[in-house]
């Protein structure tokens, strides 16, 4: 697990790092992992959307892995603590997962208490595939 508590902002409408990048984790062994993202997020614009996702190595962050909040009903600046678990399969060894953030429409996203957690589900054997334990 990695955590960044500092509240920081972005107005980017595509996934980008915040001033204090991350959190990020390195996958030590290839395999399948449960990845949890969590954060306190808000947007200062009525109808604004705030999203947190993560890069997987050289593959950029995508909405399908994101947590997000949306302000509606004339509300601006609403804040929510959100988390999500996603199973990711066949992640290569030495792959870095790095959290990224975006606002879905004009406005300013604020994110704090950002967490990225990885739990092995089916890691590769440290002995290689030829070992019969």
BASEGU-507310 format. One record per residue (C-alpha): residue number from 1; x, y negated, z negated; residue in three letters. Coordinates in Angstrom, 1 decimal. Example, Ala and Ser with C-alpha at 12.3 -4.5 7.8 and 13.67 -1.06 7.14 Angstrom:
% residues 2
<pt><resi>1</resi><c1>12.3</c1><c2>4.5</c2><c3>-7.8</c3><resn>ALA</resn></pt>
<pt><resi>2</resi><c1>13.7</c1><c2>1.1</c2><c3>-7.1</c3><resn>SER</resn></pt>
% end
This chain:
% residues 133
<pt><resi>1</resi><c1>0.0</c1><c2>0.0</c2><c3>0.0</c3><resn>UNK</resn></pt>
<pt><resi>2</resi><c1>1.1</c1><c2>-3.5</c2><c3>0.7</c3><resn>UNK</resn></pt>
<pt><resi>3</resi><c1>-0.5</c1><c2>-6.8</c2><c3>-0.4</c3><resn>UNK</resn></pt>
<pt><resi>4</resi><c1>-0.3</c1><c2>-10.5</c2><c3>0.2</c3><resn>UNK</resn></pt>
<pt><resi>5</resi><c1>-2.2</c1><c2>-12.6</c2><c3>-2.2</c3><resn>UNK</resn></pt>
<pt><resi>6</resi><c1>-1.5</c1><c2>-16.1</c2><c3>-0.8</c3><resn>UNK</resn></pt>
<pt><resi>7</resi><c1>-4.6</c1><c2>-17.8</c2><c3>0.8</c3><resn>UNK</resn></pt>
<pt><resi>8</resi><c1>-3.7</c1><c2>-18.9</c2><c3>4.3</c3><resn>UNK</resn></pt>
<pt><resi>9</resi><c1>-5.6</c1><c2>-20.1</c2><c3>7.4</c3><resn>UNK</resn></pt>
<pt><resi>10</resi><c1>-5.7</c1><c2>-19.8</c2><c3>11.1</c3><resn>UNK</resn></pt>
<pt><resi>11</resi><c1>-7.8</c1><c2>-21.3</c2><c3>13.9</c3><resn>UNK</resn></pt>
<pt><resi>12</resi><c1>-6.6</c1><c2>-18.7</c2><c3>16.4</c3><resn>UNK</resn></pt>
<pt><resi>13</resi><c1>-9.3</c1><c2>-16.9</c2><c3>18.5</c3><resn>UNK</resn></pt>
<pt><resi>14</resi><c1>-6.9</c1><c2>-14.1</c2><c3>19.2</c3><resn>UNK</resn></pt>
<pt><resi>15</resi><c1>-5.2</c1><c2>-11.9</c2><c3>16.7</c3><resn>UNK</resn></pt>
<pt><resi>16</resi><c1>-2.2</c1><c2>-13.7</c2><c3>15.1</c3><resn>UNK</resn></pt>
<pt><resi>17</resi><c1>0.0</c1><c2>-13.6</c2><c3>12.0</c3><resn>UNK</resn></pt>
<pt><resi>18</resi><c1>-0.6</c1><c2>-16.0</c2><c3>9.2</c3><resn>UNK</resn></pt>
<pt><resi>19</resi><c1>2.2</c1><c2>-18.2</c2><c3>7.7</c3><resn>UNK</resn></pt>
<pt><resi>20</resi><c1>3.0</c1><c2>-15.3</c2><c3>5.3</c3><resn>UNK</resn></pt>
<pt><resi>21</resi><c1>2.8</c1><c2>-12.4</c2><c3>7.8</c3><resn>UNK</resn></pt>
<pt><resi>22</resi><c1>1.2</c1><c2>-9.1</c2><c3>6.9</c3><resn>UNK</resn></pt>
<pt><resi>23</resi><c1>0.8</c1><c2>-7.2</c2><c3>4.9</c3><resn>UNK</resn></pt>
<pt><resi>24</resi><c1>2.7</c1><c2>-4.5</c2><c3>6.8</c3><resn>UNK</resn></pt>
<pt><resi>25</resi><c1>3.7</c1><c2>-0.8</c2><c3>6.3</c3><resn>UNK</resn></pt>
<pt><resi>26</resi><c1>6.0</c1><c2>1.6</c2><c3>8.1</c3><resn>UNK</resn></pt>
<pt><resi>27</resi><c1>4.7</c1><c2>5.1</c2><c3>8.7</c3><resn>UNK</resn></pt>
<pt><resi>28</resi><c1>7.5</c1><c2>7.4</c2><c3>7.7</c3><resn>UNK</resn></pt>
<pt><resi>29</resi><c1>6.3</c1><c2>10.6</c2><c3>9.4</c3><resn>UNK</resn></pt>
<pt><resi>30</resi><c1>4.2</c1><c2>11.2</c2><c3>12.4</c3><resn>UNK</resn></pt>
<pt><resi>31</resi><c1>0.6</c1><c2>12.3</c2><c3>11.8</c3><resn>UNK</resn></pt>
<pt><resi>32</resi><c1>-2.9</c1><c2>11.3</c2><c3>11.0</c3><resn>UNK</resn></pt>
<pt><resi>33</resi><c1>-3.6</c1><c2>8.6</c2><c3>8.4</c3><resn>UNK</resn></pt>
<pt><resi>34</resi><c1>-6.5</c1><c2>6.9</c2><c3>6.7</c3><resn>UNK</resn></pt>
<pt><resi>35</resi><c1>-5.9</c1><c2>3.1</c2><c3>7.0</c3><resn>UNK</resn></pt>
<pt><resi>36</resi><c1>-7.7</c1><c2>0.7</c2><c3>4.7</c3><resn>UNK</resn></pt>
<pt><resi>37</resi><c1>-7.8</c1><c2>-3.0</c2><c3>5.3</c3><resn>UNK</resn></pt>
<pt><resi>38</resi><c1>-9.2</c1><c2>-5.4</c2><c3>2.7</c3><resn>UNK</resn></pt>
<pt><resi>39</resi><c1>-9.3</c1><c2>-9.1</c2><c3>2.1</c3><resn>UNK</resn></pt>
<pt><resi>40</resi><c1>-11.2</c1><c2>-12.1</c2><c3>0.8</c3><resn>UNK</resn></pt>
<pt><resi>41</resi><c1>-12.2</c1><c2>-14.0</c2><c3>4.0</c3><resn>UNK</resn></pt>
<pt><resi>42</resi><c1>-14.2</c1><c2>-17.0</c2><c3>5.0</c3><resn>UNK</resn></pt>
<pt><resi>43</resi><c1>-14.8</c1><c2>-19.4</c2><c3>7.8</c3><resn>UNK</resn></pt>
<pt><resi>44</resi><c1>-15.5</c1><c2>-23.1</c2><c3>7.5</c3><resn>UNK</resn></pt>
<pt><resi>45</resi><c1>-17.9</c1><c2>-23.2</c2><c3>10.4</c3><resn>UNK</resn></pt>
<pt><resi>46</resi><c1>-21.7</c1><c2>-22.4</c2><c3>10.6</c3><resn>UNK</resn></pt>
<pt><resi>47</resi><c1>-21.8</c1><c2>-19.2</c2><c3>12.7</c3><resn>UNK</resn></pt>
<pt><resi>48</resi><c1>-18.1</c1><c2>-18.7</c2><c3>12.3</c3><resn>UNK</resn></pt>
<pt><resi>49</resi><c1>-16.5</c1><c2>-15.2</c2><c3>12.2</c3><resn>UNK</resn></pt>
<pt><resi>50</resi><c1>-13.4</c1><c2>-14.1</c2><c3>10.3</c3><resn>UNK</resn></pt>
<pt><resi>51</resi><c1>-11.6</c1><c2>-10.9</c2><c3>11.3</c3><resn>UNK</resn></pt>
<pt><resi>52</resi><c1>-8.6</c1><c2>-8.9</c2><c3>10.0</c3><resn>UNK</resn></pt>
<pt><resi>53</resi><c1>-7.2</c1><c2>-6.0</c2><c3>12.0</c3><resn>UNK</resn></pt>
<pt><resi>54</resi><c1>-3.7</c1><c2>-4.6</c2><c3>12.5</c3><resn>UNK</resn></pt>
<pt><resi>55</resi><c1>-1.1</c1><c2>-3.9</c2><c3>15.1</c3><resn>UNK</resn></pt>
<pt><resi>56</resi><c1>0.0</c1><c2>-0.3</c2><c3>15.4</c3><resn>UNK</resn></pt>
<pt><resi>57</resi><c1>3.6</c1><c2>-0.6</c2><c3>16.6</c3><resn>UNK</resn></pt>
<pt><resi>58</resi><c1>3.6</c1><c2>-2.3</c2><c3>20.0</c3><resn>UNK</resn></pt>
<pt><resi>59</resi><c1>-0.2</c1><c2>-1.9</c2><c3>20.3</c3><resn>UNK</resn></pt>
<pt><resi>60</resi><c1>-2.0</c1><c2>-5.1</c2><c3>19.4</c3><resn>UNK</resn></pt>
<pt><resi>61</resi><c1>-4.8</c1><c2>-5.5</c2><c3>16.8</c3><resn>UNK</resn></pt>
<pt><resi>62</resi><c1>-8.3</c1><c2>-4.7</c2><c3>18.1</c3><resn>UNK</resn></pt>
<pt><resi>63</resi><c1>-11.8</c1><c2>-5.5</c2><c3>16.9</c3><resn>UNK</resn></pt>
<pt><resi>64</resi><c1>-12.8</c1><c2>-1.9</c2><c3>16.5</c3><resn>UNK</resn></pt>
<pt><resi>65</resi><c1>-10.3</c1><c2>-1.6</c2><c3>13.6</c3><resn>UNK</resn></pt>
<pt><resi>66</resi><c1>-11.3</c1><c2>-4.9</c2><c3>12.1</c3><resn>UNK</resn></pt>
<pt><resi>67</resi><c1>-13.0</c1><c2>-6.0</c2><c3>8.9</c3><resn>UNK</resn></pt>
<pt><resi>68</resi><c1>-15.1</c1><c2>-9.2</c2><c3>9.4</c3><resn>UNK</resn></pt>
<pt><resi>69</resi><c1>-17.5</c1><c2>-11.6</c2><c3>8.0</c3><resn>UNK</resn></pt>
<pt><resi>70</resi><c1>-19.9</c1><c2>-14.0</c2><c3>9.7</c3><resn>UNK</resn></pt>
<pt><resi>71</resi><c1>-21.4</c1><c2>-17.2</c2><c3>8.4</c3><resn>UNK</resn></pt>
<pt><resi>72</resi><c1>-25.1</c1><c2>-17.7</c2><c3>9.3</c3><resn>UNK</resn></pt>
<pt><resi>73</resi><c1>-28.3</c1><c2>-19.5</c2><c3>8.4</c3><resn>UNK</resn></pt>
<pt><resi>74</resi><c1>-26.7</c1><c2>-22.9</c2><c3>8.2</c3><resn>UNK</resn></pt>
<pt><resi>75</resi><c1>-24.0</c1><c2>-21.7</c2><c3>5.8</c3><resn>UNK</resn></pt>
<pt><resi>76</resi><c1>-20.4</c1><c2>-22.8</c2><c3>6.3</c3><resn>UNK</resn></pt>
<pt><resi>77</resi><c1>-17.5</c1><c2>-21.8</c2><c3>4.1</c3><resn>UNK</resn></pt>
<pt><resi>78</resi><c1>-19.2</c1><c2>-18.7</c2><c3>2.8</c3><resn>UNK</resn></pt>
<pt><resi>79</resi><c1>-16.7</c1><c2>-16.2</c2><c3>1.5</c3><resn>UNK</resn></pt>
<pt><resi>80</resi><c1>-16.7</c1><c2>-12.4</c2><c3>1.2</c3><resn>UNK</resn></pt>
<pt><resi>81</resi><c1>-14.5</c1><c2>-9.6</c2><c3>-0.1</c3><resn>UNK</resn></pt>
<pt><resi>82</resi><c1>-14.5</c1><c2>-6.9</c2><c3>2.6</c3><resn>UNK</resn></pt>
<pt><resi>83</resi><c1>-12.8</c1><c2>-3.6</c2><c3>3.1</c3><resn>UNK</resn></pt>
<pt><resi>84</resi><c1>-12.9</c1><c2>-0.8</c2><c3>5.7</c3><resn>UNK</resn></pt>
<pt><resi>85</resi><c1>-11.3</c1><c2>2.6</c2><c3>6.1</c3><resn>UNK</resn></pt>
<pt><resi>86</resi><c1>-10.5</c1><c2>4.0</c2><c3>9.6</c3><resn>UNK</resn></pt>
<pt><resi>87</resi><c1>-8.8</c1><c2>7.3</c2><c3>10.4</c3><resn>UNK</resn></pt>
<pt><resi>88</resi><c1>-6.0</c1><c2>6.9</c2><c3>12.9</c3><resn>UNK</resn></pt>
<pt><resi>89</resi><c1>-4.6</c1><c2>10.0</c2><c3>14.6</c3><resn>UNK</resn></pt>
<pt><resi>90</resi><c1>-1.2</c1><c2>10.8</c2><c3>16.0</c3><resn>UNK</resn></pt>
<pt><resi>91</resi><c1>0.7</c1><c2>7.8</c2><c3>14.7</c3><resn>UNK</resn></pt>
<pt><resi>92</resi><c1>4.3</c1><c2>8.2</c2><c3>15.6</c3><resn>UNK</resn></pt>
<pt><resi>93</resi><c1>7.0</c1><c2>8.2</c2><c3>12.9</c3><resn>UNK</resn></pt>
<pt><resi>94</resi><c1>8.7</c1><c2>4.8</c2><c3>12.2</c3><resn>UNK</resn></pt>
<pt><resi>95</resi><c1>5.6</c1><c2>2.9</c2><c3>13.5</c3><resn>UNK</resn></pt>
<pt><resi>96</resi><c1>4.9</c1><c2>-0.4</c2><c3>11.7</c3><resn>UNK</resn></pt>
<pt><resi>97</resi><c1>1.3</c1><c2>-1.4</c2><c3>11.0</c3><resn>UNK</resn></pt>
<pt><resi>98</resi><c1>1.0</c1><c2>-5.2</c2><c3>10.6</c3><resn>UNK</resn></pt>
<pt><resi>99</resi><c1>-2.2</c1><c2>-7.1</c2><c3>9.7</c3><resn>UNK</resn></pt>
<pt><resi>100</resi><c1>-3.4</c1><c2>-9.8</c2><c3>12.0</c3><resn>UNK</resn></pt>
<pt><resi>101</resi><c1>-6.2</c1><c2>-12.3</c2><c3>11.8</c3><resn>UNK</resn></pt>
<pt><resi>102</resi><c1>-8.5</c1><c2>-14.3</c2><c3>14.1</c3><resn>UNK</resn></pt>
<pt><resi>103</resi><c1>-11.6</c1><c2>-16.5</c2><c3>14.0</c3><resn>UNK</resn></pt>
<pt><resi>104</resi><c1>-14.4</c1><c2>-15.3</c2><c3>16.4</c3><resn>UNK</resn></pt>
<pt><resi>105</resi><c1>-15.5</c1><c2>-18.8</c2><c3>17.3</c3><resn>UNK</resn></pt>
<pt><resi>106</resi><c1>-14.3</c1><c2>-22.4</c2><c3>16.6</c3><resn>UNK</resn></pt>
<pt><resi>107</resi><c1>-13.5</c1><c2>-22.9</c2><c3>13.0</c3><resn>UNK</resn></pt>
<pt><resi>108</resi><c1>-10.8</c1><c2>-22.1</c2><c3>10.4</c3><resn>UNK</resn></pt>
<pt><resi>109</resi><c1>-10.5</c1><c2>-18.7</c2><c3>8.9</c3><resn>UNK</resn></pt>
<pt><resi>110</resi><c1>-9.1</c1><c2>-18.4</c2><c3>5.4</c3><resn>UNK</resn></pt>
<pt><resi>111</resi><c1>-7.8</c1><c2>-15.1</c2><c3>4.1</c3><resn>UNK</resn></pt>
<pt><resi>112</resi><c1>-6.4</c1><c2>-14.2</c2><c3>0.7</c3><resn>UNK</resn></pt>
<pt><resi>113</resi><c1>-5.9</c1><c2>-11.0</c2><c3>-1.4</c3><resn>UNK</resn></pt>
<pt><resi>114</resi><c1>-5.0</c1><c2>-9.2</c2><c3>1.8</c3><resn>UNK</resn></pt>
<pt><resi>115</resi><c1>-4.4</c1><c2>-5.4</c2><c3>1.5</c3><resn>UNK</resn></pt>
<pt><resi>116</resi><c1>-3.2</c1><c2>-2.8</c2><c3>3.9</c3><resn>UNK</resn></pt>
<pt><resi>117</resi><c1>-3.2</c1><c2>0.8</c2><c3>2.6</c3><resn>UNK</resn></pt>
<pt><resi>118</resi><c1>-2.2</c1><c2>4.0</c2><c3>4.3</c3><resn>UNK</resn></pt>
<pt><resi>119</resi><c1>-3.0</c1><c2>7.5</c2><c3>3.0</c3><resn>UNK</resn></pt>
<pt><resi>120</resi><c1>-1.6</c1><c2>10.6</c2><c3>4.8</c3><resn>UNK</resn></pt>
<pt><resi>121</resi><c1>-4.3</c1><c2>13.0</c2><c3>6.1</c3><resn>UNK</resn></pt>
<pt><resi>122</resi><c1>-2.2</c1><c2>15.3</c2><c3>8.2</c3><resn>UNK</resn></pt>
<pt><resi>123</resi><c1>1.5</c1><c2>14.2</c2><c3>8.3</c3><resn>UNK</resn></pt>
<pt><resi>124</resi><c1>4.0</c1><c2>16.2</c2><c3>10.4</c3><resn>UNK</resn></pt>
<pt><resi>125</resi><c1>6.1</c1><c2>18.7</c2><c3>8.6</c3><resn>UNK</resn></pt>
<pt><resi>126</resi><c1>9.5</c1><c2>17.4</c2><c3>7.5</c3><resn>UNK</resn></pt>
<pt><resi>127</resi><c1>10.9</c1><c2>20.8</c2><c3>8.5</c3><resn>UNK</resn></pt>
<pt><resi>128</resi><c1>9.8</c1><c2>20.6</c2><c3>12.2</c3><resn>UNK</resn></pt>
<pt><resi>129</resi><c1>7.4</c1><c2>22.8</c2><c3>14.0</c3><resn>UNK</resn></pt>
<pt><resi>130</resi><c1>9.6</c1><c2>25.9</c2><c3>14.2</c3><resn>UNK</resn></pt>
<pt><resi>131</resi><c1>9.6</c1><c2>26.4</c2><c3>10.4</c3><resn>UNK</resn></pt>
<pt><resi>132</resi><c1>7.2</c1><c2>29.1</c2><c3>9.1</c3><resn>UNK</resn></pt>
<pt><resi>133</resi><c1>6.6</c1><c2>28.4</c2><c3>5.4</c3><resn>UNK</resn></pt>
% end
